[in-house]
Every structure is written in C-alpha cells, then in structure tokens.
Amino acid sequence: MGSVLEKGEQRSRLHLEGVVDIGCAGELKAQLMEALGRGLPVQVEMEKAERLDVTAVQLLWAAGCAARASGVEMEFAGTTPEAVTAELAQAGLREFAAGMGNR
C-alpha cells in the first residue's frame, strides 16, 4: 500500500498503510520531504501499517534527523501495531520503536 500525506493548515499528517517497503520508498521520501518543507509539525500515523522494511525505517529515521536539524516538530501519533514495534526492536532500534509510542 504505502503512504498518504494529508496537508492541514496547522500540521501535516502522514498515514502509513499496509506493507511499506522499497516499492513505495520513492513516494514516501517525496511525501516526507514535502511535509518537512512546509515547516509545520509532522505527525506520522501507523495504525494501519502491517510491516515496515529497512528502507522505510531508514527514511523515517533520516526525516526525524532532518526535522530536528531544521527545528520542525515530527512525532509518531496514534497506536503503532505491535508487529511493527517488534520488528524495529528486533532490528536493534528499540529506542526508535519507543518513540513510536502509543499516543
């Protein structure tokens, strides 16, 4: 499936859905860049995500670093499926997975 970017007046919301893998990496990268480029807070929601591959994780990690460097707030919102947090923890990204906390 991939991702859907919703651009609001006060923030951008990026919804990740289904399997987010290298097949949709170009689209995800473009949406992250567009969202960060707006200079407004960015929320990433993964309630409908089934799986993230390493490419998706790298893009989210890089976007988080870019957001911090540019002073844009980026956060994970909503409930992250256990399967996604477990995959991240197994990959040694326990801290990153914790940042996706259920809010």
N, CA, C and O of each residue as an XYZ file, in Angstrom:
412
protein
N       0.824     -1.180      0.000
C       0.000      0.000      0.000
C       0.868      1.243      0.000
O       1.058      1.861     -1.047
N       1.408      1.627      1.175
C       2.289      2.779      1.182
C       1.894      3.865      2.144
O       1.677      3.622      3.331
N       1.802      5.079      1.612
C       1.581      6.229      2.478
C       0.676      7.250      1.811
O       0.580      7.334      0.587
N       0.010      8.030      2.673
C      -0.874      9.095      2.210
C      -0.534     10.334      3.017
O      -0.521     10.285      4.247
N      -0.259     11.449      2.344
C       0.065     12.697      3.011
C      -1.165     13.577      3.049
O      -1.797     13.837      2.024
N      -1.492     14.028      4.233
C      -2.622     14.936      4.446
C      -2.033     16.262      4.914
O      -1.384     16.321      5.959
N      -2.259     17.334      4.138
C      -1.679     18.634      4.460
C      -2.752     19.541      5.066
O      -3.679     19.972      4.381
N      -2.607     19.818      6.353
C      -3.532     20.715      7.029
C      -2.922     22.093      7.186
O      -1.763     22.317      6.838
N      -3.709     23.006      7.711
C      -3.222     24.367      7.910
C      -2.236     24.468      9.072
O      -1.384     25.356      9.089
N      -2.352     23.549     10.052
C      -1.502     23.624     11.232
C      -0.467     22.510     11.310
O       0.486     22.602     12.083
N      -0.645     21.461     10.518
C       0.307     20.339     10.535
C       0.093     19.468      9.314
O      -0.914     19.570      8.612
N       1.069     18.612      9.085
C       0.947     17.575      8.053
C       0.808     16.244      8.769
O       1.421     16.021      9.813
N       0.000     15.366      8.202
C      -0.136     14.007      8.743
C       0.219     13.033      7.634
O      -0.287     13.117      6.515
N       1.095     12.117      7.977
C       1.487     11.078      7.030
C       0.970      9.754      7.565
O       1.375      9.308      8.639
N       0.084      9.137      6.820
C      -0.520      7.869      7.217
C       0.190      6.741      6.479
O       0.203      6.708      5.249
N       0.784      5.814      7.238
C       1.416      4.644      6.637
C       0.427      3.494      6.703
O      -0.189      3.247      7.740
N       0.281      2.795      5.585
C      -0.732      1.745      5.483
C      -0.168      0.495      4.824
O       0.632      0.569      3.892
N      -0.605     -0.655      5.330
C      -0.199     -1.928      4.743
C       1.284     -2.177      4.890
O       1.884     -1.847      5.914
N       1.869     -2.760      3.863
C       3.308     -3.036      3.843
C       3.996     -1.826      3.217
O       3.708     -1.454      2.080
N       4.903     -1.221      3.970
C       5.647     -0.062      3.483
C       7.075     -0.550      3.239
O       7.835     -0.790      4.176
N       7.417     -0.689      1.965
C       8.704     -1.275      1.618
C       9.376     -0.495      0.500
O       8.954      0.609      0.156
N      10.415     -1.074     -0.059
C      11.196     -0.392     -1.087
C      10.351     -0.021     -2.311
O      10.672      0.926     -3.028
N       9.283     -0.763     -2.541
C       8.410     -0.477     -3.674
C       7.723      0.875     -3.596
O       7.344      1.443     -4.620
N       7.562      1.389     -2.387
C       6.915      2.698     -2.225
C       7.871      3.709     -1.582
O       7.438      4.755     -1.099
N       9.161      3.396     -1.577
C      10.154      4.265     -0.937
C      10.241      5.638     -1.597
O      10.360      6.647     -0.902
N      10.185      5.692     -2.905
C      10.265      6.978     -3.607
C       9.118      7.898     -3.214
O       9.314      9.088     -2.967
N       7.929      7.332     -3.162
C       6.749      8.108     -2.783
C       6.849      8.561     -1.323
O       6.539      9.710     -1.007
N       7.278      7.663     -0.437
C       7.408      8.005      0.977
C       8.443      9.112      1.161
O       8.209     10.056      1.916
N       9.578      9.007      0.483
C      10.616     10.037      0.589
C      10.078     11.389      0.125
O      10.292     12.401      0.792
N       9.385     11.413     -1.008
C       8.844     12.664     -1.534
C       7.832     13.273     -0.558
O       7.820     14.486     -0.346
N       6.995     12.435      0.027
C       5.990     12.934      0.969
C       6.638     13.464      2.248
O       6.216     14.494      2.773
N       7.656     12.769      2.752
C       8.364     13.252      3.936
C       9.038     14.589      3.655
O       8.976     15.500      4.481
N       9.676     14.713      2.506
C      10.354     15.960      2.151
C       9.335     17.099      2.010
O       9.578     18.216      2.466
N       8.211     16.808      1.384
C       7.173     17.826      1.222
C       6.629     18.262      2.578
O       6.468     19.455      2.839
N       6.351     17.292      3.432
C       5.811     17.610      4.754
C       6.802     18.444      5.562
O       6.411     19.449      6.156
N       8.067     18.052      5.597
C       9.074     18.791      6.343
C       9.316     20.173      5.736
O       9.569     21.140      6.455
N       9.237     20.253      4.432
C       9.458     21.512      3.731
C       8.410     22.566      4.033
O       8.647     23.755      3.822
N       7.264     22.147      4.519
C       6.209     23.102      4.865
C       6.542     23.857      6.146
O       5.974     24.917      6.405
N       7.462     23.318      6.952
C       7.862     23.983      8.188
C       6.860     23.861      9.320
O       7.016     24.503     10.359
N       5.839     23.052      9.132
C       4.814     22.822     10.151
C       5.060     21.475     10.826
O       5.761     20.630     10.270
N       4.497     21.261     12.016
C       4.654     19.951     12.671
C       4.190     18.810     11.757
O       3.259     18.961     10.965
N       4.858     17.680     11.891
C       4.538     16.495     11.094
C       4.184     15.361     12.046
O       4.935     15.058     12.973
N       3.041     14.742     11.812
C       2.640     13.560     12.570
C       2.668     12.364     11.626
O       2.157     12.421     10.507
N       3.272     11.287     12.098
C       3.308     10.046     11.331
C       2.417      9.049     12.057
O       2.643      8.740     13.227
N       1.413      8.552     11.365
C       0.470      7.601     11.950
C       0.638      6.250     11.282
O       0.688      6.150     10.056
N       0.724      5.206     12.105
C       0.970      3.863     11.583
C      -0.086      2.850     11.982
O       0.156      1.646     11.908
N      -1.240      3.310     12.399
C      -2.275      2.398     12.878
C      -2.626      1.323     11.862
O      -2.992      0.209     12.237
N      -2.518      1.651     10.566
C      -2.884      0.696      9.523
C      -1.668      0.037      8.878
O      -1.801     -0.675      7.883
N      -0.490      0.273      9.439
C       0.731     -0.344      8.896
C       0.804     -1.798      9.342
O       0.529     -2.129     10.495
N       1.176     -2.642      8.416
C       1.339     -4.064      8.730
C       2.808     -4.412      8.910
O       3.165     -5.264      9.723
N       3.652     -3.740      8.139
C       5.086     -4.048      8.161
C       5.846     -2.899      7.539
O       5.385     -2.284      6.577
N       7.032     -2.606      8.099
C       7.948     -1.623      7.525
C       9.247     -2.348      7.191
O       9.778     -3.077      8.028
N       9.752     -2.161      6.003
C      11.053     -2.765      5.723
C      12.152     -1.775      6.096
O      11.867     -0.652      6.514
N      13.386     -2.185      5.948
C      14.516     -1.368      6.373
C      14.554     -0.036      5.619
O      14.990      0.971      6.177
N      14.109     -0.017      4.381
C      14.093      1.218      3.602
C      13.161      2.241      4.236
O      13.521      3.411      4.367
N      11.973      1.812      4.627
C      11.007      2.711      5.263
C      11.545      3.221      6.598
O      11.397      4.399      6.925
N      12.163      2.337      7.358
C      12.734      2.730      8.652
C      13.837      3.764      8.445
O      13.905      4.755      9.172
N      14.699      3.537      7.458
C      15.778      4.491      7.180
C      15.228      5.855      6.784
O      15.750      6.884      7.215
N      14.184      5.871      5.971
C      13.588      7.137      5.556
C      12.975      7.879      6.741
O      13.124      9.096      6.857
N      12.289      7.155      7.619
C      11.699      7.780      8.800
C      12.790      8.304      9.737
O      12.671      9.395     10.294
N      13.842      7.521      9.899
C      14.966      7.930     10.751
C      15.603      9.214     10.190
O      15.829     10.173     10.929
N      15.883      9.222      8.904
C      16.504     10.381      8.263
C      15.583     11.604      8.348
O      16.051     12.720      8.575
N      14.295     11.395      8.168
C      13.343     12.505      8.269
C      13.327     13.068      9.685
O      13.235     14.281      9.871
N      13.415     12.192     10.682
C      13.477     12.647     12.071
C      14.712     13.489     12.324
O      14.641     14.514     13.002
N      15.840     13.064     11.786
C      17.093     13.825     11.933
C      16.976     15.178     11.232
O      17.392     16.200     11.776
N      16.411     15.181     10.027
C      16.235     16.429      9.277
C      15.275     17.370     10.004
O      15.479     18.584     10.027
N      14.236     16.800     10.592
C      13.267     17.617     11.328
C      13.948     18.301     12.512
O      13.777     19.502     12.724
N      14.718     17.532     13.281
C      15.430     18.110     14.437
C      16.393     19.214     13.987
O      16.473     20.269     14.616
N      17.118     18.963     12.902
C      18.104     19.930     12.411
C      17.445     21.230     11.946
O      18.036     22.304     12.058
N      16.231     21.131     11.429
C      15.556     22.322     10.914
C      14.544     22.913     11.902
O      13.893     23.916     11.610
N      14.422     22.289     13.057
C      13.505     22.826     14.072
C      12.038     22.513     13.824
O      11.161     23.155     14.402
N      11.764     21.536     12.971
C      10.385     21.125     12.702
C      10.031     19.974     13.635
O      10.793     19.017     13.772
N       8.879     20.073     14.270
C       8.432     19.011     15.172
C       7.924     17.828     14.349
O       7.076     17.988     13.471
N       8.450     16.648     14.641
C       7.987     15.427     13.988
C       7.741     14.398     15.070
O       8.609     14.138     15.903
N       6.542     13.807     15.054
C       6.208     12.832     16.073
C       5.383     11.706     15.485
O       4.769     11.842     14.426
N       5.383     10.592     16.197
C       4.540      9.462     15.849
C       3.268      9.597     16.661
O       3.323      9.825     17.870
N       2.133      9.458     16.016
C       0.855      9.631     16.690
C       0.000      8.385     16.500
O       0.202      7.616     15.561
N      -0.937      8.202     17.386
C      -1.836      7.057     17.293
C      -1.176      5.801     17.820
O      -0.127      5.846     18.461
N      -1.803      4.704     17.539
C      -1.332      3.406     18.005
C      -0.495      2.741     16.918
O      -0.934      2.604     15.776
N       0.702      2.334     17.287
C       1.561      1.607     16.355
C       1.355      0.114     16.592
O       1.476     -0.349     17.726
N       1.046     -0.646     15.542
C       0.834     -2.085     15.711
C       2.035     -2.781     16.353
O       3.187     -2.440     16.086
N       1.742     -3.744     17.188
C       2.799     -4.492     17.882
C       3.789     -5.122     16.918
O       4.988     -5.160     17.194
N       3.295     -5.615     15.789
C       4.183     -6.266     14.820
C       5.252     -5.288     14.326
O       6.404     -5.676     14.136
N       4.881     -4.035     14.120
C       5.828     -3.026     13.638
C       6.846     -2.702     14.722
O       8.043     -2.655     14.442
N       6.394     -2.477     15.958
C       7.337     -2.166     17.038
C       8.240     -3.364     17.321
O       9.417     -3.181     17.631
N       7.721     -4.574     17.222
C       8.534     -5.771     17.452
C       9.622     -5.898     16.387
O      10.762     -6.235     16.705
N       9.275     -5.629     15.117
C      10.268     -5.688     14.039
C      11.399     -4.696     14.292
O      12.573     -5.016     14.105
N      11.036     -3.496     14.718
C      12.045     -2.471     14.979
C      12.934     -2.853     16.154
O      14.151     -2.675     16.110
N      12.325     -3.372     17.185
C      13.106     -3.793     18.356
C      14.073     -4.915     17.977
O      15.221     -4.918     18.420
N      13.615     -5.864     17.162
C      14.480     -6.972     16.728
C      15.630     -6.471     15.865
O      16.695     -7.088     15.821
N      15.414     -5.355     15.179
C      16.463     -4.789     14.325
C      17.442     -3.936     15.132
O      18.359     -3.334     14.572
N      17.241     -3.889     16.455
C      18.139     -3.106     17.302
C      17.740     -1.654     17.410
O      18.530     -0.820     17.853
N      16.528     -1.345     17.011
C      16.045      0.034     17.041
C      15.001      0.220     18.137
O      13.961      0.841     17.920
N      15.288     -0.319     19.304
C      14.355     -0.261     20.432
C      13.990      1.181     20.785
O      12.825      1.479     21.046
N      14.987      2.084     20.794
C      14.729      3.489     21.118
C      13.824      4.139     20.077
O      12.921      4.904     20.413
N      14.081      3.822     18.810
C      13.253      4.351     17.734
C      11.820      3.836     17.881
O      10.862      4.592     17.718
N      11.681      2.549     18.188
C      10.361      1.953     18.380
C       9.660      2.609     19.554
O       8.452      2.839     19.502
N      10.404      2.916     20.619
C       9.810      3.572     21.795
C       9.286      4.945     21.429
O       8.294      5.399     21.998
N       9.938      5.617     20.484
C       9.485      6.927     20.024
C       8.182      6.854     19.262
O       7.520      7.871     19.057
N       7.810      5.659     18.842
C       6.556      5.458     18.138
C       5.450      5.150     19.114
O       4.368      4.721     18.714
N       5.703      5.359     20.370
C       4.772      5.004     21.434
C       3.314      5.219     21.105
O       2.970      6.037     20.251
N       2.490      4.507     21.763
C       1.053      4.608     21.548
C       0.541      5.870     22.224
O       0.510      5.953     23.452
N       0.144      6.846     21.429
C      -0.357      8.114     21.938
C      -1.792      8.281     21.564
O      -2.404      9.294     21.902
